Amino acid sequence: MKPTPNTSTEPPEDEVLTIIEPLCAVFRRGLKAEGLKYTPERAAILDTVIRIEGLFAADEVIDRVRGSGFRVSKATVYRTFRLMMELGIIQRVTLSDEQTRYQLVYGLSSRDMIVRIDTHTVTPIEVPELREICERICRERGLTLVGHRLQVLAKAPGD
């Protein structure tokens, strides 16, 4: 017996479709909720963060924004980062007590990683079982999983 081809326009049941709101709109709405304006400097911070691949430090963002001709203070960058973290745009990655980095996470279902605190390296990992656990926990509480983050801190034995 031949299998019947799937001619449905509906996605398979196991395929998760997520509609992602434009990042700029999320950022503008978050600023408005805080009573803050969408200034050219804040737009430059967002644009800089979007363009950086991987982890970045606040000082790197400050240098790039200033290099593109904007006057921006450390306080503005850190306040903007705090808001971006609250909105799920970026997440903090702590490499050691002295080193904090950030990464863009908006629109990504997970950004699981192993952080080597002895070498300050970050390795992305995939843990499919963790997603299943998170989905079950949310389902039990009547919620829908949007994403999850796992940061494993590790070092070589003996260090």
SULLINFEN-V915072 format. One record per pair of residues at least 12 apart in sequence whose C-alpha atoms are under 10 Angstrom apart, sorted by the first residue. I is the first residue (numbers start at 1). GAP is how many residues later the second one is. Records with the same first field share a line. If there is no record, write none. Layout:
# SULLINFEN-V915072
I = GAP + GAP
This chain:
# SULLINFEN-V915072
18 = 89 + 91 + 128
19 = 88
20 = 86 + 87 + 88
21 = 85 + 86
22 = 84 + 85
23 = 23 + 27 + 64 + 66 + 83 + 84
24 = 14 + 19 + 22 + 23
26 = 58 + 61 + 62 + 63 + 80
27 = 15 + 16 + 19 + 53 + 56 + 57 + 60 + 61 + 62
28 = 14 + 15
29 = 58
30 = 53 + 54 + 56 + 57
31 = 49 + 52 + 53 + 56
34 = 49
40 = 30 + 31 + 32
41 = 24 + 25 + 28 + 29 + 30 + 31 + 32 + 35 + 36
42 = 23 + 28 + 30 + 34 + 35 + 37 + 38
43 = 22
44 = 17 + 18 + 20 + 21 + 22 + 24 + 25 + 26 + 28
45 = 16 + 17 + 19 + 20 + 21 + 25 + 27 + 31 + 32 + 35 + 36
46 = 15 + 19 + 31 + 34 + 35 + 38 + 43
47 = 14 + 18
48 = 12 + 13 + 14 + 16 + 17 + 20
49 = 12 + 15 + 16 + 32 + 40 + 41 + 53 + 54 + 55
50 = 39 + 40 + 53 + 54 + 55 + 56
51 = 53
52 = 51 + 52
53 = 50 + 51
54 = 47 + 48 + 49 + 50 + 51 + 68
55 = 36 + 37 + 38 + 45 + 46 + 47 + 48 + 49 + 67
56 = 36 + 37 + 44 + 45 + 46 + 47 + 48
57 = 35 + 36 + 42 + 43 + 44 + 45 + 46
58 = 16 + 19 + 20 + 23 + 42 + 43 + 44
59 = 15 + 18 + 19 + 42
60 = 41
61 = 13 + 16
62 = 12 + 14 + 15 + 16
65 = 12
81 = 21
84 = 20 + 22
85 = 17 + 18 + 19 + 20 + 21
87 = 19
88 = 16 + 17 + 18 + 19 + 20 + 59
89 = 14 + 15 + 16 + 17 + 18 + 19
90 = 12 + 13 + 14 + 15 + 16
91 = 12 + 13 + 14 + 15 + 20 + 58
92 = 12 + 13
93 = 20 + 22 + 29 + 58
94 = 21 + 23 + 26 + 57 + 59
95 = 20 + 21 + 22 + 23 + 24 + 25 + 26 + 27 + 58
96 = 19 + 20 + 21 + 22 + 23 + 24 + 57
97 = 20
99 = 18 + 21
105 = 42 + 44
106 = 41
107 = 39 + 40
108 = 38 + 39 + 40 + 41
109 = 22 + 36 + 37 + 38 + 39 + 40
110 = 14 + 15 + 16 + 17 + 21 + 36 + 37 + 38 + 39 + 40
111 = 13 + 14 + 15 + 36 + 37 + 38 + 39 + 40
112 = 12 + 13 + 14 + 15 + 18 + 36 + 37 + 38 + 39 + 40
113 = 12 + 13 + 14 + 36 + 37 + 38 + 39 + 40
114 = 36 + 37 + 38 + 39 + 40 + 41
115 = 36 + 37 + 38 + 39 + 40
116 = 36 + 37 + 38 + 39 + 40
117 = 35 + 36 + 37 + 38 + 39 + 42
118 = 35 + 36 + 37 + 38 + 41
119 = 35 + 36 + 37
120 = 34 + 35
122 = 29 + 30 + 31
123 = 28 + 29
124 = 26 + 27
125 = 25 + 26 + 27
126 = 24
127 = 23
130 = 18 + 19 + 20
131 = 14 + 16 + 17 + 18
132 = 13
134 = 12 + 13 + 14
135 = 12 + 13
